Amino acid sequence: MTSSAQLPPPGPAPGTGVVVIGAGLAGTRVAQRLGAGTVLIGEEDHAPYNRVLLAEVLAGRYGPDVITLPSPPGPVLRTRVVRVDRADRRVHCADGSVVPYGTLVLATGSNPVLPPLRGLFAPGAHELPGGVHAFRTMDDCLALSAAVTPGVRAVVIGGGLLGVSAARALAVRGAQVVLTQQAERLMERHLDPASSELVRRHLTDLGVEVHTECRVRGVGVSDGAVRRVELADGYLLDTDLTVLACGVRPRTGLALAAGLDVRRGVVVDDLLRTSDPHIRAVGDCAEHAGRVYGLATPAVEQADALAAALAREPAVRDAARPYTGTRTLTRLTLPGPGPLDLAAFGDPEPRPDDDVIQLADATRGTYRKVVVRGGRLVGGVLLGELAAVGALARAWEADDPLPDDDSPLLHLLTSDGGR
């Protein structure tokens, strides 16, 4: 791997500069906001890009260059960090470079979860066999895209947000897709049964064969490539491509090796500080108030809060506010033939005393539902024509009491404006 920019000449002693490890959405945003004196280290050979849009690249809607993030003004090193020396405040890299830091920011992201499938790894092997793809990086996306041809058989394992996006993108490219989901419905973490069924119908209309309550037990390898996927009931699926979309896990190896406090993620406080006052963490790898988000919006909000706190300008730094958490809204927008537009937030499953407003139009394929608890908006799902998303998102994020009268919510849900 090579550097895309040269480091400043040796000289800054530890304690004077900001170094960011991880060139994803969170790390790149911190480096952009802090300016020319910040060093960004990312191990992928590609320029920093928006991982959220990888499904659009796989679907052929965007080229890789379209989802590239704006380049930060400071040095960008394309190498892998192998060790953090907290005592001397230096970062050691795989290419032999040693980078001093005053403040270190861990934005190491997350790794795809590789399910314990029988036959997936040969004894002693660490690489996935041929025909099997994770779907996490640009390299994953490009390799999968190169392998997709019309009529190719593809099995997607995992029916969450990532699996649904991957299955749809492959179907749009002409693949014969089977989507397997262990839970009883698709995107069970975000959707209620009715909206999940609409997503399922959307996929089946595109030719995707969907199996829920379906556990994959193993894979069959022939000539170094996976050609069969075995379900728990013994049923075999023939496949040319197998996509693993089983979730992600915070990437915490560097933090653990450095002796930082790690639980599910790297533990941070409201100032995004780890257990070492000279090291901060943001994005998918960070655990704040017991929660690991793994979503784009919290990563951006954490990055902005941290950049403000570390800013050189006293006025910006003094105005910085602690990070207190993100009320996340999950948005899935898939244009093209048979477009799918979906938003979900909070808890869409009402309790007995909750108020629920629900509108559905089977002809137009729209579904709108909000849950109100104690006079506040606590969850909702919108699918189809989503003119109300902007206003509802603002109401959700503000967490302010709602009017006693339901008419404002009804107006939003039935409105053709409000973005």
Protein Blocks (a to p, Z undefined) as FASTA:
>chain_A
ZZfbdcddehiaghiaccdehjbfklmmmmmmnommlccddfbfbdcddfklmmmmmnom
acfklmpccddfbdcdddddfbdcfknopaddfkopacddfbdcddebpaddddddehka
cghiabdcehiacdfbfklmmmmmmmpcghiacddedjbfklmmmmmmmmmnopacdddd
fblbehkllpcfklmmmmmmmmmmnopacdehiacfbdcdeehiafbdcdfkopacddfb
dcddebjaddfklmmmnopacfkbccddfkopafblkbccehjlbcgehiafkpaklmmm
mmmmmmmmmpmblklmmmpccdebjadddddddehehiaddddehjfbdcfkbccddddd
fknopacddddeehiafbdcdehjafklmmmmmmmmnopacdfblklmmmmmmpcghZZ
